[in-house]
Amino acid sequence: MSCDQCKTGFAWEGKPTGKETTLSKNKAYVAGDNKDAAILIVADIFGWTLPNIRLLADTYAKEANATVYVPDLYVLPISSHKRVEVSVLTSPVSTVK
């Protein structure tokens, strides 16, 4: 179950200080410049362009002294994805004691 704030989100105050670049063929936001330490952040449904994820990357880069990458991993159009059937378990699972 999710709350209303989870569905709508909110914006943090501040201005991202990193830069947009391209990694392989994907766009990405990069913060920090440490060649010895790296952090990869995979954005949620709100995406890699939301200021919140960029501000988080900036904070991690500063606090951990690392280069932080936030790639755009959601580049395929929805129509290119195959439909997947998902079955949901509706009965309780028994445990072995």
VOLUMSE-400114 format. One record per residue (C-alpha): residue number from 1; x negated, y negated, z. Coordinates in Angstrom, 2 decimals. Each point is the difference from the previous one (the first is absolute). Example, Ala and Ser with C-alpha at 12.3 -4.5 7.8 and 13.67 -1.06 7.14 Angstrom:
BEGIN
+------+---------+---------+---------+
: resi :       u :       v :       w :
+------+---------+---------+---------+
:    1 :  -12.30 :    4.50 :    7.80 :
:    2 :   -1.37 :   -3.44 :   -0.66 :
+------+---------+---------+---------+
//
This chain:
BEGIN
+------+---------+---------+---------+
: resi :       u :       v :       w :
+------+---------+---------+---------+
:    1 :    0.00 :    0.00 :    0.00 :
:    2 :   -1.32 :   -3.45 :   -0.79 :
:    3 :    0.87 :   -3.42 :    1.35 :
:    4 :    1.10 :   -3.01 :   -2.05 :
:    5 :   -3.42 :   -1.66 :    0.42 :
:    6 :   -1.67 :    3.10 :   -1.51 :
:    7 :    2.10 :   -0.40 :   -3.13 :
:    8 :   -0.51 :   -3.73 :   -0.42 :
:    9 :   -3.43 :   -0.64 :    1.47 :
:   10 :   -1.42 :   -3.31 :    1.13 :
:   11 :   -2.86 :   -2.24 :   -1.02 :
:   12 :   -3.05 :   -0.63 :    2.17 :
:   13 :   -1.38 :   -3.50 :    0.10 :
:   14 :   -3.33 :   -0.66 :   -1.66 :
:   15 :   -1.67 :   -0.06 :   -3.38 :
:   16 :   -1.87 :    3.05 :   -1.33 :
:   17 :   -3.71 :   -0.66 :   -0.52 :
:   18 :   -0.99 :    3.01 :   -2.12 :
:   19 :    0.12 :    0.26 :   -3.77 :
:   20 :    1.85 :    1.90 :   -2.70 :
:   21 :   -2.11 :    2.20 :   -2.23 :
:   22 :    0.23 :    3.18 :   -2.06 :
:   23 :   -1.16 :    3.42 :    1.20 :
:   24 :   -0.07 :    2.52 :   -2.81 :
:   25 :    3.20 :   -1.00 :   -1.83 :
:   26 :    1.94 :   -1.07 :    3.09 :
:   27 :    0.36 :   -3.47 :    1.43 :
:   28 :   -1.15 :   -0.32 :    3.60 :
:   29 :   -0.38 :   -2.45 :    2.84 :
:   30 :   -3.48 :    0.03 :    1.58 :
:   31 :   -1.06 :   -1.63 :    3.27 :
:   32 :   -3.50 :   -0.01 :    1.43 :
:   33 :   -3.31 :    0.80 :   -1.66 :
:   34 :   -1.77 :    2.66 :    2.06 :
:   35 :   -1.61 :    2.55 :   -2.34 :
:   36 :   -0.49 :    2.51 :    2.86 :
:   37 :    3.54 :    0.23 :    1.37 :
:   38 :    3.33 :    0.22 :   -1.81 :
:   39 :    3.65 :    0.33 :    0.97 :
:   40 :    2.82 :    1.02 :   -2.34 :
:   41 :    3.51 :   -1.23 :    0.77 :
:   42 :    2.89 :    1.59 :   -1.87 :
:   43 :    2.85 :   -2.50 :   -0.18 :
:   44 :    3.54 :    0.91 :    0.96 :
:   45 :    3.13 :   -0.55 :   -2.07 :
:   46 :   -0.42 :   -3.79 :    0.26 :
:   47 :   -3.12 :    0.29 :   -2.15 :
:   48 :   -3.57 :   -1.23 :   -0.20 :
:   49 :    0.93 :   -3.61 :   -0.80 :
:   50 :    1.90 :   -0.67 :    3.25 :
:   51 :   -1.98 :   -2.50 :    2.08 :
:   52 :    0.35 :    2.20 :    3.12 :
:   53 :   -2.08 :    2.88 :   -1.42 :
:   54 :   -2.60 :   -2.47 :   -1.23 :
:   55 :   -0.21 :   -1.73 :    3.37 :
:   56 :   -0.42 :    3.42 :    1.61 :
:   57 :   -2.83 :    0.80 :   -2.44 :
:   58 :   -1.64 :   -3.34 :    0.82 :
:   59 :    0.20 :    0.78 :    3.73 :
:   60 :   -1.44 :    3.50 :   -0.42 :
:   61 :   -2.82 :   -1.35 :   -2.16 :
:   62 :   -0.92 :   -2.56 :    2.63 :
:   63 :    0.44 :    2.14 :    3.11 :
:   64 :   -1.62 :    3.17 :   -1.39 :
:   65 :   -2.59 :   -1.79 :   -2.17 :
:   66 :    1.14 :    2.07 :   -2.99 :
:   67 :    1.19 :   -0.42 :   -3.56 :
:   68 :    3.73 :    0.70 :   -0.11 :
:   69 :    1.76 :    1.15 :   -3.16 :
:   70 :    3.76 :   -0.20 :   -0.59 :
:   71 :    0.58 :    1.52 :   -3.46 :
:   72 :    3.19 :   -0.18 :   -2.02 :
:   73 :    0.85 :    3.70 :   -0.05 :
:   74 :    3.59 :   -0.48 :   -1.16 :
:   75 :   -0.71 :   -0.88 :   -3.62 :
:   76 :    2.18 :    2.59 :   -1.74 :
:   77 :    3.52 :   -1.01 :   -0.96 :
:   78 :    2.68 :    1.93 :    1.84 :
:   79 :    1.27 :    1.49 :   -3.26 :
:   80 :   -3.33 :    1.80 :   -0.50 :
:   81 :    0.34 :    2.03 :    3.20 :
:   82 :    1.53 :    3.46 :   -0.15 :
:   83 :    3.06 :    0.64 :    2.09 :
:   84 :   -0.75 :    2.13 :    3.05 :
:   85 :    2.65 :    1.86 :    1.93 :
:   86 :   -0.46 :   -0.16 :    3.75 :
:   87 :    1.64 :    2.49 :    2.32 :
:   88 :    0.79 :   -1.12 :    3.51 :
:   89 :   -0.12 :    2.37 :    2.94 :
:   90 :    3.38 :   -0.26 :    1.72 :
:   91 :   -0.24 :    2.78 :    2.59 :
:   92 :   -2.21 :   -0.09 :    3.08 :
:   93 :   -3.36 :    1.65 :   -0.23 :
:   94 :   -0.60 :    2.75 :    2.52 :
:   95 :   -3.33 :    0.15 :    1.75 :
:   96 :   -1.92 :    3.06 :    1.10 :
:   97 :   -0.91 :    0.08 :    3.67 :
+------+---------+---------+---------+
//
